[in-house]
Amino acid sequence: MSAHGEIILEAKGISKTFPGVKALDDVSLTLRCGHLTALLGENGAGKSTLMSIIAGVFPPDSGEVILAGTPGSFSNPREAHEAGIAMIFQELNLVSNLTVAENIFLGREPMNRFGFIDTATMNRHAAALLERLDLAVDPATSLGSLRVGQQQIVEIAKAISTDARVLIMDEPTSAITEHEIEVLFGIIGNLKRRGVAIAYITHKLEELTRIGDDAVVMRDGRIVGAAPLKDLTHSTIVNMMVGRETKKISHRASTAPGSEALRVENISLNHPDRPGDFLLRDINFDVRRGEVLGIFGLMGAGRTELLEVIFGLHPASATGSIHIDGQPATIKSPTDAIELGLALAPEDRKREGLVLGMSVAENASLACLPRLERFGFLNEAAERQLVGAAIDRFRVKTPSQKQMIRNLSGGNQQKVILGKWLATEPAVLLLDEPTRGIDVNAKGEIYTLIEELVTDGLAVIVVSSELPEILTLSDHIIVLCEGRKTAEFDRKNADEESIMNAALPKEASKMIKAK
């Protein structure tokens, strides 16, 4: 490993254009051994594109990457990996039908003396990595059965399993719990002491005071500032990111709630693999028009599963009753839910919220196609009008409605999802991690939009892993722990400590109080 502080990687004059989008324009970057360099910027600034070029995901149009003094470029991730560059992707780069261990060691499987994969050794090494990351999952478990946050930990395990000289982390904490973040930060500290150069993309600026050394700020495909983090203030970074003064995000103003929009009673969900066990047990709550209900819980608490049950995704294994506008509702499928005025923006936007092979327009209009039909054919003029209104309202950065949705940044993809569901004119909007992977300015825009929707009489349910977000948005908060509702708070009596204590399993909570 090179000496601490020595330059290990240089990207020089990198440019990249996608159809209709200049993603990078003559960008240069330096990474040093033992330093964590934070890459900051709004969604669409070019951060992930630059890192993907360094990691060999796709080639630059111009420019070069110099690793340890040797110029070159990588035609694929395997070449970059073999040279000592590993990347943790925000949009998970895993194979759902393989096991956890198979994903961690994909392409690097240990072999026995007969030339076959040594599954026992692979599982043993994977188990050790998972233990370091405090993820209690059998390495032989199918990856597709894990929640997004657990899959994120597997992605991290995959990256740190190598002896990489350069480690790229793209929003590694966007879907993991506070405890898992603490474990990850400890590992980052160890990697830095070993001399690993780390490029770290994040929108959570508060993380950087603990782990960061340098900052590079990008905007519109260019680098607009670079300095040691100790020389930069939060407001300076944000102003460079957006190129303008930003409004400080404050608590949403309370509004007088209206009539009951949704009530769930005794919602339970059987565990798919353990007969007699459950993922949810006897959940009760209601939300009124003009109100935001926040749902908080740690990984495995059942937050996502609760929204899925309400939206009709588990009709065979869920029990309980749902009332909409005071009337009993039978929801056996998402189609039933949509017809009854429910909308769900899912946690995993790429796998569950979008059709990546379609355009922005096709994705934005997908949930309300019956309204856009004329004599059995799509009314393209009506679709253009609907999609145009959504693009304007959400300030979606796209060169045209025909742009492929996969070419948009994560934040702009999320805006398209919200636009798609609001086009159905729902009475209740279910938001599962609505600002995951979204920059601070776009997050403020989402918060403002939620306030506007609630003011207009919509009922909103927000699931979030971020306590400040829950406290900022919610009029009313419920806390889940291991599939049960453990606490309920009004805004006036909610605080981070009380909510977190309710979210912890009883034994863990006792241990914390004893310290």
Rosetta blueprint (number, residue, H / E / L):
1 M L
2 S L
3 A L
4 H L
5 G L
6 E L
7 I E
8 I E
9 L E
10 E E
11 A E
12 K E
13 G E
14 I E
15 S E
16 K E
17 T E
18 F E
19 P L
20 G L
21 V E
22 K E
23 A E
24 L E
25 D E
26 D E
27 V E
28 S E
29 L E
30 T E
31 L E
32 R E
33 C L
34 G L
35 H L
36 L E
37 T E
38 A E
39 L E
40 L E
41 G L
42 E L
43 N L
44 G L
45 A L
46 G L
47 K H
48 S H
49 T H
50 L H
51 M H
52 S H
53 I H
54 I H
55 A L
56 G L
57 V L
58 F L
59 P L
60 P L
61 D L
62 S E
63 G E
64 E E
65 V E
66 I E
67 L E
68 A L
69 G L
70 T E
71 P E
72 G E
73 S L
74 F L
75 S L
76 N L
77 P H
78 R H
79 E H
80 A H
81 H H
82 E H
83 A H
84 G L
85 I E
86 A E
87 M E
88 I E
89 F L
90 Q L
91 E L
92 L L
93 N L
94 L L
95 V L
96 S L
97 N L
98 L L
99 T E
100 V H
101 A H
102 E H
103 N H
104 I H
105 F L
106 L L
107 G L
108 R L
109 E L
110 P L
111 M E
112 N L
113 R L
114 F L
115 G L
116 F L
117 I E
118 D L
119 T H
120 A H
121 T H
122 M H
123 N H
124 R H
125 H H
126 A H
127 A H
128 A H
129 L H
130 L H
131 E H
132 R H
133 L L
134 D L
135 L L
136 A L
137 V L
138 D L
139 P L
140 A L
141 T L
142 S E
143 L H
144 G H
145 S H
146 L L
147 R L
148 V H
149 G H
150 Q H
151 Q H
152 Q H
153 I H
154 V H
155 E H
156 I H
157 A H
158 K H
159 A H
160 I H
161 S L
162 T L
163 D L
164 A L
165 R L
166 V E
167 L E
168 I E
169 M E
170 D E
171 E L
172 P L
173 T L
174 S L
175 A L
176 I L
177 T L
178 E H
179 H H
180 E H
181 I H
182 E H
183 V H
184 L H
185 F H
186 G H
187 I H
188 I H
189 G H
190 N H
191 L H
192 K H
193 R H
194 R L
195 G L
196 V L
197 A E
198 I E
199 A E
200 Y E
201 I E
202 T L
203 H L
204 K L
205 L H
206 E H
207 E H
208 L H
209 T H
210 R H
211 I H
212 G L
213 D L
214 D E
215 A E
216 V E
217 V E
218 M E
219 R E
220 D L
221 G L
222 R E
223 I E
224 V E
225 G E
226 A E
227 A E
228 P E
229 L H
230 K H
231 D H
232 L L
233 T L
234 H H
235 S H
236 T H
237 I H
238 V H
239 N H
240 M H
241 M H
242 V H
243 G L
244 R L
245 E L
246 T L
247 K L
248 K L
249 I L
250 S L
251 H L
252 R L
253 A L
254 S L
255 T L
256 A L
257 P L
258 G L
259 S L
260 E E
261 A E
262 L E
263 R E
264 V E
265 E E
266 N E
267 I E
268 S E
269 L E
270 N E
271 H L
272 P L
273 D L
274 R L
275 P L
276 G L
277 D L
278 F E
279 L E
280 L E
281 R E
282 D E
283 I E
284 N E
285 F E
286 D E
287 V E
288 R E
289 R L
290 G L
291 E L
292 V E
293 L E
294 G E
295 I E
296 F E
297 G L
298 L L
299 M L
300 G L
301 A L
302 G L
303 R H
304 T H
305 E H
306 L H
307 L H
308 E H
309 V H
310 I H
311 F L
312 G L
313 L L
314 H L
315 P L
316 A L
317 S L
318 A E
319 T E
320 G E
321 S E
322 I E
323 H E
324 I E
325 D L
326 G L
327 Q E
328 P E
329 A E
330 T L
331 I L
332 K L
333 S L
334 P H
335 T H
336 D H
337 A H
338 I H
339 E H
340 L L
341 G L
342 L E
343 A E
344 L E
345 A E
346 P L
347 E L
348 D L
349 R H
350 K H
351 R H
352 E H
353 G H
354 L L
355 V L
356 L L
357 G L
358 M L
359 S E
360 V H
361 A H
362 E H
363 N H
364 A H
365 S L
366 L H
367 A H
368 C H
369 L H
370 P H
371 R H
372 L H
373 E E
374 R E
375 F L
376 G L
377 F E
378 L E
379 N L
380 E H
381 A H
382 A H
383 E H
384 R H
385 Q H
386 L H
387 V H
388 G H
389 A H
390 A H
391 I H
392 D H
393 R H
394 F H
395 R L
396 V L
397 K L
398 T L
399 P L
400 S L
401 Q L
402 K L
403 Q L
404 M E
405 I H
406 R H
407 N H
408 L L
409 S L
410 G H
411 G H
412 N H
413 Q H
414 Q H
415 K H
416 V H
417 I H
418 L H
419 G H
420 K H
421 W H
422 L H
423 A L
424 T L
425 E L
426 P L
427 A L
428 V E
429 L E
430 L E
431 L E
432 D E
433 E L
434 P L
435 T L
436 R L
437 G L
438 I L
439 D L
440 V H
441 N H
442 A H
443 K H
444 G H
445 E H
446 I H
447 Y H
448 T H
449 L H
450 I H
451 E H
452 E H
453 L H
454 V H
455 T H
456 D L
457 G L
458 L L
459 A E
460 V E
461 I E
462 V E
463 V E
464 S L
465 S L
466 E L
467 L H
468 P H
469 E H
470 I H
471 L H
472 T H
473 L H
474 S L
475 D L
476 H E
477 I E
478 I E
479 V E
480 L E
481 C E
482 E L
483 G L
484 R E
485 K E
486 T E
487 A E
488 E E
489 F E
490 D E
491 R H
492 K H
493 N H
494 A L
495 D L
496 E H
497 E H
498 S H
499 I H
500 M H
501 N H
502 A H
503 A H
504 L L
505 P L
506 K H
507 E H
508 A H
509 S H
510 K H
511 M H
512 I H
513 K H
514 A H
515 K L
